[in-house]
Amino acid sequence: MYLLRAIVRPEKSTVVMKALFDAGFPAITKLAVFGRGKQRGIKVGNVTYDELPKDLLMMVIPEKDKDFVIETIILAARSGEKGQFGDGKIFVTPVEESYTISSGKKD
């Protein structure tokens, strides 16, 4: 299993979540976050915005689905055909174990 954490533009999170749902991956956790990447924020006139709003989408998926889910996220979150700075980032982490709290069973 893998934990995928995708940081995406807030206006793209609904599009990404629908694409994942339609692809058969409905389980997701969404958090509103703030941060910056390589672009170091943006400057509008005399004002610099160091931290930009983003959404963090997290999901645990089987190993066999990793590449498909990553590609689904990229296609749904990308701005335009080639994408733009600030479209986001995906982090992939192995998951050793998980448990369902209500039953106490190991998944």
Backbone as numpy.savetxt, mean C-alpha at the origin, in Angstrom:
# Nx Ny Nz CAx CAy CAz Cx Cy Cz
3.97 -16.89 3.78 3.13 -15.71 3.78 4.01 -14.47 3.78
3.44 -13.39 3.25 4.14 -12.12 3.21 3.22 -11.00 3.69
3.81 -10.04 4.39 3.11 -8.81 4.74 3.50 -7.77 3.71
2.51 -7.24 3.00 2.74 -6.16 2.04 2.26 -4.87 2.67
3.12 -3.87 2.64 2.76 -2.52 3.09 2.93 -1.60 1.90
1.83 -1.05 1.45 1.85 -0.16 0.29 1.50 1.25 0.76
2.40 2.18 0.50 2.14 3.59 0.79 1.73 4.23 -0.53
0.49 4.73 -0.57 -0.06 5.25 -1.82 -0.67 6.63 -1.59
-0.90 7.34 -2.70 -1.60 8.63 -2.63 -3.02 8.39 -2.08
-3.52 9.27 -1.23 -4.87 9.06 -0.67 -5.95 8.91 -1.73
-5.83 9.64 -2.82 -6.85 9.55 -3.87 -6.79 8.24 -4.64
-5.72 7.46 -4.45 -5.58 6.18 -5.13 -5.92 4.99 -4.24
-6.07 5.19 -2.94 -6.28 4.05 -2.04 -7.58 3.30 -2.34
-8.64 4.01 -2.64 -9.91 3.35 -2.97 -9.78 2.54 -4.26
-9.07 3.09 -5.23 -8.85 2.40 -6.51 -8.04 1.12 -6.27
-7.00 1.22 -5.45 -6.17 0.05 -5.14 -6.98 -1.00 -4.39
-7.75 -0.57 -3.39 -8.55 -1.52 -2.61 -9.60 -2.21 -3.48
-10.21 -1.50 -4.41 -11.18 -2.12 -5.32 -10.49 -3.12 -6.24
-9.32 -2.76 -6.77 -8.59 -3.68 -7.65 -8.21 -4.96 -6.90
-7.79 -4.82 -5.66 -7.45 -6.00 -4.86 -8.69 -6.83 -4.55
-9.78 -6.17 -4.21 -11.03 -6.87 -3.94 -11.49 -7.65 -5.18
-11.47 -6.98 -6.33 -11.88 -7.63 -7.58 -10.97 -8.79 -7.95
-9.71 -8.73 -7.51 -8.74 -9.80 -7.81 -8.82 -10.93 -6.79
-9.72 -10.81 -5.79 -9.89 -11.88 -4.82 -9.11 -11.70 -3.53
-8.69 -10.46 -3.24 -7.94 -10.18 -2.02 -8.64 -9.07 -1.24
-9.74 -9.41 -0.53 -10.54 -8.39 0.15 -9.97 -7.93 1.50
-9.13 -8.74 2.14 -8.65 -8.42 3.49 -7.54 -7.38 3.44
-7.76 -6.24 4.08 -6.77 -5.16 4.03 -6.97 -4.25 5.24
-5.89 -3.65 5.68 -5.93 -2.64 6.74 -5.45 -1.33 6.14
-6.19 -0.25 6.43 -5.86 1.06 5.85 -5.64 2.08 6.98
-4.53 2.81 6.88 -4.23 3.86 7.85 -3.86 5.13 7.10
-4.28 6.26 7.62 -3.86 7.55 7.09 -2.51 7.90 7.74
-1.52 8.20 6.92 -0.18 8.51 7.41 0.34 9.78 6.75
1.44 10.31 7.27 2.09 11.47 6.69 3.57 11.17 6.56
4.18 11.67 5.51 5.60 11.45 5.34 6.09 12.06 4.04
7.32 11.70 3.70 7.89 12.17 2.44 8.88 11.14 1.96
9.10 11.14 0.67 10.06 10.24 0.06 11.22 11.03 -0.49
11.73 10.57 -1.62 12.89 11.20 -2.24 12.63 12.65 -2.64
11.36 12.99 -2.92 11.06 14.34 -3.38 11.15 15.37 -2.25
11.27 14.91 -1.00 11.45 15.79 0.17 10.32 16.79 0.34
9.11 16.38 0.08 7.98 17.27 0.20 7.78 18.07 -1.07
6.90 19.06 -0.99 6.67 19.92 -2.16 6.66 21.38 -1.72
6.97 22.26 -2.67 6.96 23.69 -2.41 5.89 24.32 -3.28
4.99 25.05 -2.65 3.92 25.77 -3.35 4.07 27.23 -2.97
4.54 28.03 -3.93 4.82 29.43 -3.65 5.95 29.53 -2.64
5.70 30.23 -1.53 6.71 30.38 -0.48 6.58 29.32 0.62
5.60 28.44 0.49 5.33 27.45 1.53 5.88 26.08 1.11
6.62 25.45 2.02 7.13 24.10 1.79 6.37 23.13 2.68
5.84 22.09 2.08 5.14 21.03 2.81 6.09 19.85 2.94
6.65 19.70 4.16 7.63 18.64 4.40 7.00 17.26 4.49
5.79 17.20 5.01 5.11 15.92 5.17 3.83 15.94 4.34
3.67 14.92 3.53 2.51 14.83 2.65 1.58 13.72 3.13
0.27 13.90 2.95 -0.66 12.84 3.34 -0.55 11.65 2.39
-0.55 10.47 2.95 -0.54 9.21 2.20 -1.44 8.24 2.92
-1.77 7.13 2.27 -2.48 6.03 2.92 -1.56 4.83 2.95
-1.55 4.14 4.08 -0.78 2.91 4.23 -1.76 1.75 4.18
-1.59 0.89 3.19 -2.43 -0.30 3.03 -1.58 -1.51 3.41
-2.11 -2.34 4.31 -1.37 -3.53 4.75 -2.22 -4.76 4.53
-1.54 -5.83 4.08 -2.24 -7.10 3.90 -1.25 -8.24 3.96
-1.73 -9.38 4.42 -0.92 -10.60 4.45 -1.44 -11.51 3.35
-0.52 -12.00 2.53 -0.90 -12.82 1.39 -0.05 -14.08 1.31
-0.56 -15.12 0.66 0.25 -16.33 0.46 1.43 -16.06 -0.47
2.49 -16.81 -0.29 3.70 -16.64 -1.09 3.42 -16.74 -2.58
2.55 -17.66 -2.97 2.27 -17.88 -4.40 1.60 -16.68 -5.07
0.97 -15.80 -4.28 0.24 -14.65 -4.83 1.03 -13.35 -4.78
2.22 -13.37 -4.22 2.98 -12.14 -3.97 3.16 -11.30 -5.23
3.71 -11.85 -6.28 3.99 -11.08 -7.49 2.72 -10.52 -8.12
1.65 -11.32 -8.14 0.38 -10.88 -8.71 -0.19 -9.70 -7.93
-0.17 -9.79 -6.60 -0.73 -8.72 -5.77 0.11 -7.45 -5.91
1.42 -7.58 -5.94 2.28 -6.40 -6.12 1.99 -5.72 -7.44
1.87 -6.49 -8.50 1.57 -5.92 -9.82 0.19 -5.24 -9.83
-0.78 -5.85 -9.14 -2.12 -5.26 -9.04 -2.07 -3.91 -8.34
-1.31 -3.82 -7.26 -1.17 -2.56 -6.53 -0.49 -1.51 -7.41
0.60 -1.89 -8.06 1.34 -0.94 -8.90 0.44 -0.38 -10.00
-0.27 -1.25 -10.69 -1.13 -0.78 -11.79 -2.24 0.13 -11.30
-2.80 -0.16 -10.13 -3.90 0.65 -9.61 -3.42 1.96 -8.99
-2.22 1.98 -8.42 -1.74 3.16 -7.69 -0.95 4.14 -8.56
-0.48 3.68 -9.69 0.37 4.53 -10.55 -0.43 5.66 -11.17
0.18 6.86 -11.19 -0.44 8.02 -11.83 -0.04 8.03 -13.30
-1.02 7.93 -14.17 -0.74 7.90 -15.61 -0.04 6.63 -16.02
0.45 6.59 -17.26 1.10 5.39 -17.79 2.46 5.13 -17.16
3.24 6.19 -16.97 4.60 6.03 -16.49 4.77 6.31 -15.01
3.75 6.84 -14.37 3.85 7.16 -12.96 4.55 8.48 -12.71
4.52 8.91 -11.43 5.12 10.18 -11.04 5.77 10.02 -9.67
6.69 10.95 -9.34 7.23 10.97 -7.99 6.07 11.11 -7.02
6.13 10.40 -5.91 5.08 10.48 -4.90 3.97 9.48 -5.07
4.06 8.60 -6.10 3.03 7.58 -6.28 3.04 6.56 -5.16
4.18 6.36 -4.52 4.22 5.47 -3.37 5.32 4.44 -3.41
5.22 3.50 -2.49 6.24 2.47 -2.32 5.57 1.23 -1.73
6.11 0.06 -2.08 5.61 -1.21 -1.52 6.76 -1.88 -0.79
6.49 -2.29 0.44 7.47 -3.01 1.24 6.97 -4.43 1.46
7.84 -5.41 1.31 7.48 -6.82 1.43 8.29 -7.44 2.57
7.58 -8.06 3.52 8.22 -8.67 4.68 7.69 -10.08 4.88
8.57 -11.05 5.08 8.09 -12.42 5.37 7.33 -12.46 6.70
6.30 -13.28 6.77 5.53 -13.49 8.00 5.77 -14.93 8.44
6.29 -15.08 9.64 6.59 -16.42 10.14 5.33 -17.14 10.64
4.48 -16.42 11.35 3.28 -17.03 11.92 2.18 -15.99 12.01
0.93 -16.46 12.06 -0.20 -15.59 12.36 -1.24 -16.41 13.12
-2.02 -15.71 13.92 -3.03 -16.35 14.76 -4.33 -15.59 14.65
-5.44 -16.32 14.66 -6.76 -15.70 14.72 -7.12 -15.52 16.20
-7.36 -14.29 16.60 -7.57 -14.00 18.01 -8.82 -14.68 18.54
-9.93 -14.65 17.78 -11.18 -15.22 18.29 -11.09 -16.71 18.59
-10.38 -17.44 17.77 -10.26 -18.89 17.98 -8.96 -19.29 18.65
-7.98 -18.41 18.59 -6.65 -18.73 19.14 -5.87 -19.68 18.26
-6.39 -19.97 17.07 -5.75 -20.93 16.17 -4.67 -20.27 15.32
-3.62 -21.05 15.09 -2.55 -20.62 14.19 -3.05 -20.79 12.77
-2.83 -19.76 11.94 -3.26 -19.83 10.54 -2.25 -20.58 9.71
